[in-house]
Every structure is written in structure tokens, then in C-alpha cells.
Amino acid sequence: MPTELLREVWGFDDFRPGQQEIVQAVAEGRDVLAIMPTGGGKSLCYQLPALMRDGVTVVISPLIALMRDQVRSLREAGVAAGALTSGNTEEESAQVFEALQAGALKVLYMAPERLASGATVPMLRRAGVTAIAVDEAHCVSQWGHDFRPDYLRVGELRRALDVPLAAFTATADAETRGEIVARLFGEAAPLTFLRGFDRPNIHLAFQPKDGPRRQIMDFAAARRGQSGIVYCATRAKTETLERALNDAGIPAVAYHGGMEAELRREVEGRFQREDGLVVTATVAFGMGIDKPDIRWVAHADLPKSIESYYQEIGRAGRDGAPAETLTLYGPDDIRLRRTQIDEGLAPPERKQADHGRLNTLLGLAEATACRRQVLLGYFGEEAEPCGNCDLCDTPPEVFDATQPVRMALSAILRTGEWFGQGHVIDVLTGNATEKVTQRGHDQLPTFGVGKGTPKAEWQAILRQMLGRDLIRPDPERHGGLRITEAAHPVLRGEETVTLRRDLIRKARPSTVVKAQVDEEDAPLLSALKAKRRELAESQGVPAYVIFPDKTLIEMAQSRPSTLDGMARIGGVGAKKLESYGEAFLRVIAGDTPPMHPARRALAGREAGALFDRLEAAARDLARGEDGTGKPLSLSASLIRRIAQDRPGDLSRYLGPAQLDRFGAAFRREMEQG
């Protein structure tokens, strides 16, 4: 029966690998979770079973373009299908409702937003729905890059209709798979199919941006006459590249969310029909465009995550024939993605996880060996070198970077893990800025240890360290770099680190284009904007009503520490000072650790200054003189007692290990008076 339908309706003699057993399980009414690579034939795995059972199968799908394309394909194959979307005309919706009422529909597509209507469940009951299919099921994950809140209602729909559910996705790591099961299936564990993530016909390549428009134009020109997609981060860039391609004689059209629905529909239709057309698009384009012969996909800007990257390149070569990709990236891309994370309203732990995911994508971009191994490793699969990526084609020059990496890790630790890349590099290169000297960081053992390496090369080293997830920006510390668990073996000398020399040799000083503030103040500005957004949304007012950008920029630059200082910021009047002053001061105070009560008790006394010096010495020696020792710390209350008493014999206050680690330094500080 399945094989006969496959031939009769779709014209295929055989199933693709892995399809048949999924089709059988869905047709039998089993709850199913199927993770299949893009282009692996997911849609057939719920469309074919819909024809094998009585009643209607309702398909929850995230994009109008996807639904429209699949409905059109099914109708052309003789399957009674329809869609209820916000893009329907009144006449189109009326035809769907009429078909449902007459029992003439087999497959009904719906956007998840329709589940918010109280009329939807009764309507589906009357229509005789006997199964639910969920496409792009990763949209249910609140930790994911494509989270759609209304997907959370799918589990309620399943319980209300009491019918089997089949969920499909191409992009789900182990954590996301667990969340899909919990939110869609509850305690009833689904039958899970993991069909692998490898698309061996797709050639993978990344390049640092170096004249990005020229790079994209050269890539497209070399593939003239082939259908391709160029993904861009902004609507404006889609239109700019469209004009450039057309001027070069390469047929191109732009696609983005700001276009009229009819024009978007026209672009989708042209791309399906015409050979050799290039679409310059934001990431919404392509989901549901079942065009098998897309020969190349280029990213003019760094994608949001590995999941986004995998999904977007997966739109190429769905016919199994060779396809190519190129992804461009640069420091400004990374900074933009960091800012988007920091300015979001997600809780701190999710922001940390998102920074980790961005690190993983950066690690793919700056990999030292086969990219496919890195990509598949993220999804939990092991692979041999693929021979079909730029790094397999031309292996990069690498070197043992353990020493400079340990220098950087030591500088991050000794400055308390409170500072961003710029400050850490100033310490490493011996640049005695006001910020460095004010905090006494020019007295650290790591001050100037890397002065023989130019700033631009240190930026490249730190970026590769981020890509290996040895360090992460901490949103709660306004982008201050913190070391991860993966860095500890490196510090202890148990592991070495290999980096790419070509990326360091080519490094140029990073500049922020049209930056509102200096690089060091940018994370704080992001945190202030996030607080403003939180307050604005809670009050239902535009963000500028709280404070305009100009006011937040001045706050980030001057960093007031008291309400008196806040009152001197332009745009902070008496009423706003009363309403918002303390909230924004708390955000700013996160730049340095708040004063401990033990230290506050010594405020204004000579012992207070000694406390500060002792605390700094204890922090500097927390991992020993060379930064590789076992972590050892002292409580603030103990440091306060030593600062007050100035004992001649520290052994009454410190244990043997503490005395060995901190004793000599503490005696020097006490002898200063």
C-alpha cells in the first residue's frame, strides 16, 4: 500500500533511506519524533500516511510560504489539501471551510498562531481530524533560534483531540530533542527516528570578510546560470545585492518581510519556475520552497547559530547532486550577534547558553580541520574527514598556541573576569590606559607579557579562543570575559591548543562601524537598552519614553555610581530619576563587583585601603603565581579581620596552604603602612 501510493501520487519507485519505516509508524497511529536532514523527504513522511488513514491530518507549519508551496504540490498530485493562513483571501478560506464541511479534505495546513483561537479545536473536531503532524518542530524550543510561542499550544491540541502526533525537524541537538518530547508528547515517549545530519553532496566553505560585496559577486558570477540564494542580515542589503547582481547581468530578485505579500508570492513563484534566478533574501525565504535544483547558497553575513546555518545551506542540492556554499563572517557580525543576545530579555542562563552556541558557530567558521566533522559533531555524530569542504581541499596552516592562550586566560583571571576583550588586550600588551591604571592592573604579573604581539593579532587569538569555547562573554557582567570549564586543563598544562596561523596573519585592527560608544562601553549600553526595553514593555510604552538612546549612551560612557551623578545625565529629570534612577544604577553597578558588607564596615578608615590591597593580592594569587594552581580563596570577613588587626603572625588567621599561597604578599601589603 505505501509503495503503491508512493508511485501513484508522487511518481517515485522507492523510498529514500529511512523514509519507509517512519511512514509505516505514522500510518499505524504511533506518536513519532523524526529528525531528518533537510532535503531528506520529511514532508512525505506525514503526507503519505494521511492518504492511508481515514479523516483529516492537520499539519502545523510555521511559514505561509511553506504551506502554500506544499498545498500547491499536493493538489497537482491529486491530493485534496488546503491551508488556513493569514495570507488567504476570503474566497480561499471559504473554499477550505466548505471542503472540510463536506469531508473532502485529506490534509489541512495551519499556522500555529491559529491555535490561540478558541474556535479552532471545535472546528477540527467537526472536521474529523485523526492525526496531527508538526513540521519544523524545533520551533517549540524556548532555547532555540526559531522559537514560536504558539507552538507550545500544540501539546494542548493533541490532548484535546486525543489523536496521534508526529513531529519532524532537521535541526535539533540533544537538548532541543528533549524539549520537543516534553512539550509536545508529555509523558508518552514517542518512537524516535534519528536519520543523521550529513548532506555529503554539499561543499562547505567559509571566508573572513574582505570586500564582502566583491566576494559574493565573484561567487555568484562563477555560477552564472545556476539557481542560488544569498542570505543577508538586513533588508537593505538584500536590495543592494539584488541591484549589483542585475547590473552584472545575473538575474536576481530580493525577498524580505517588508515587501507586500503579493510581491513576495511573485518572487516565490518566479524562483520555482525560472532556471538560473538568484534570490537575495533574509532568512525567512526558502522554508517550504521545495526546489530541488538550488545549486548554491551564500551567506553575506554570519548566520544566527549552527542550527540556522545547517537549515539554510540545506536548501541547496535537495536533488542529491553536487551543491556549494559560502559563508562570510567578520568581527562586526560577531559583535552584532553578541549584542542581540545581550539586549534580549531572556534570563541570564539562556543568554549564557546562546553565547555558547554562537561560540560553536564561530568555531565552525575558524575550524582548523574538516568542517563537516565540526558540524556533525555539534549534532552528536562522528565522521571521517569529508574531502568536500574548503579545509579538506586546502588544509590551513596551524601552530601550537598554548602559550599565548594561557597568557590571555591568566589576564582574564587576574582581572577578575569582569572585563571585555579591549581591556584584556590592553593588559596583555602593556597599554597603561586610565581604566587599567585606576584598577591597578598595570601592577599585575600579566601586564605587558604579550606586548610583542600586535593588538589585531590578539583580537584574532581571542576570537579563536571564543570559537573553542575556552571563554565566554558574561551578560551579567556586561560582556566581561569568563573562562569555561574547557579552559582549566589548558591552564593546568594538561592540554594544548592549536590555532590557525593564517587567520592571525591576516588580522587587521577591528573597528566598529557607526558605533554609538567605544568597544569597551558597548556591552554596558546593551545592558542599559535591555533594562529600558523591559521597563517599556511592562508599561506598554515605546522605549524612548523611558530614556532616549542619547541618554543611555551618556550613562554608558560616564557610568554614574550615585543618584547625584545620574541626575547630571542629559535627559534624566527629577521624575525619571525617581522612577528609574535606581534601576539603571543597578545595571551600571554590574560593571564592578558590589562592595561587600565586610568592606563597607571599613569605609573611610585606613583599614579599608589595606582591605582593598589584600583582596586584590588574594584574587591575583587565587590560582598561584603562574595561574595554574589549585583554586584557593579567602572570605571577605577573614580579610577584614586581617586588615583590622594587622597581625605579626598570620598563622593565627591562615591555614598552612593559605599561608603558603598568600603569606608573603600579605606581609608586603601590611608593611606599606
Secondary structure, 3 states (H helix, E strand, C coil): CHHHHHHHHHCCCCCCCCHHHHHHHHHCCCCEEEECCCCCCCCHHHHHHHHHCCCEEEEECCCHHHHHHHHHHHHHCCCCEEEECCCCCHHHHHHHHHHHHCCCCCEEEECHHHHHCCCHHHHHHHHCEEEEEECCHHHHCCCCCCCCHHHHHHHHHHHHHCCCEEEEECCCCHHHHHHHHHHHHCCCCCEEEECCCCCCCEEECEEECCCHHHHHHHHHHCCCCCCEEEECCCHHHHHHHHHHHHHCCCCEEEECCCCCHHHHHHHHHHHHHCCCCEEEECCCCCCCCCCCCCCEEEECCCCCCHHHHHHHHCCCCCCCCCEEEEEEECHHHHHHHHHHHHCCCCCHHHHHHHHHHHHHHHHHHCCCCCHHHHHHHHCCCCCCCCCCEHHHHCCCCEEECHHHHHHHHHHHHHCCCCCCHHHHHHHHHCCCCHHHHHCCHHHCCCCCCCCCCCHHHHHHHHHHHHHCCCEEEEHHHCCEEEECHHHHHHHCCCCCCEEEHHHHHCCCCCCCCCCCCCHHHHHHHHHHHHHHHHHHHHHCCCHHHHCCHHHHHHHHHHCCCCHHHHHCCCCCCHHHHHHHHHHHHHHHHCCCCCCCHHHHCCCCCHHHHHHHHHHHHHHHCCCCCCCCCCCCCCCHHHHHHHHHHCCCCHHHCCCHHHHHHHHHHHHHHHHCC
